[in-house]
Amino acid sequence: MITHADGRRYLRTGECDGCKGEAQCCTFIQLTLARSLSEDEAAWVNLHPGVSAEGDQIRIESACSALEDGRCTLFGQPERPAMCVRYPEQPNQLLPGCSYKLVELPREGVRS
């Protein structure tokens, strides 16, 4: 179960199948900003190939160095970062073809 600071809770099911060899989530870094980009910041993004932004999300195309033939060479190893083990933690992180599913659970103390 995944619990966020704001009380949202998700049950993640499934197992990573490496997007059938594409390893989509391991080919970019996506950051959530505290706000949407200003016009000047958006102009900066447009000048950098491999960087894109939408709303409060910025995406940097950069494949993980642990990928080999679309598979994570650290999968199941203690050296694999915890954030990789936990990913995806929210529905907007599920990419097309992702084998994981997230089911939102009622917030603790809230009756449905």
N, C-alpha and C positions, 0 to 999 in steps of 0.2 A: 504494500500500500504506500502511496505517495501522499504526503501531507504538506501543503504550502503554508507559508506564514499567514496568509489571509484566511485560512480555515478550509480552503478547497481541498478535497480529498479525492484521489483516483486509485482505482485498482487497475494495475497493468497486467495484461495477460498476453500469452504468446511467447515466442522465442525469436531471437534475431536469426534471420536467414541470410543476412548480408544483402538484402534486396536482390536476391538471386544473382549475386556477383557484382552488383553495381555499388554497393556500400554508399548510398547517396548521402546519408547523414555524416559521413566521415570525409566528405570532399569540400566542406565549407565550414566557416565559423559564423554563427549568427548571434548577434548581440541585441538585447533589448535596451533601448535608451530611455532615459528618464522623461524625454519629451520628443516630439517630432523634430526633424531637422529644420534649421533655418534655411532661407534661400541661399545664403553664402555657403553653408555646409553642404547643401545639395549640389551646388556647383562644384565643390571640392570632390564630392563622391563621383560626379560625372567625369572628372578628369583622371580618375584612377580605374584602369581596366581591372576587372575582377572584383570590384566593390560595387554594391548596389544598396539601395535603401527604399523602404516603403513604410510610411507611417513612423512608428517608433522602433522599427527593426532595421538593422544594418547587417549586410551579409558580405563576407569576404571569402572569395573562392580560394581555397587553400587545402589541398588534400593532406590528410594525416600521413606522417612518415611511417606509421606502423601498418599501412595498407599494403597488401601484396596480392595481386590478382583479384582485387575486389574483396579481400578477406582481411580481417584484423589479425595480425600476428600476435597480439597481446590478449586476444579473447580467452577468458578463463584463467589468465595469469595474474599473480598478485601485483605486477607492475602496471596493469591497466588502470588508468585514472578512474576514480569513483564516479566522476561526472559522466564518463562513457558508460559505466555499468548502469547508472540511473536513467540514462536517456532512452526514450523520450519521457518527460515528466508532465507534459500538458498536451491537450489535443492539437494545438496549433503547430506542434513539433512533428506530428505524424506526416510523413511524406508519402506521396502516391506509391503504392506497392509495399509499404511498411507492414511487416508481419505482426507487429504489436497492435493491441487494442487497448484503449483507455476507457474505463467506465467510471463516470463521476458518482461518488458516494455522497450521501447526506452529510452535511457538516455536523461535527460532534455537538451534542446538546440541542440540535434542531430536529424537530419531529416532522416527518413528511406525511 
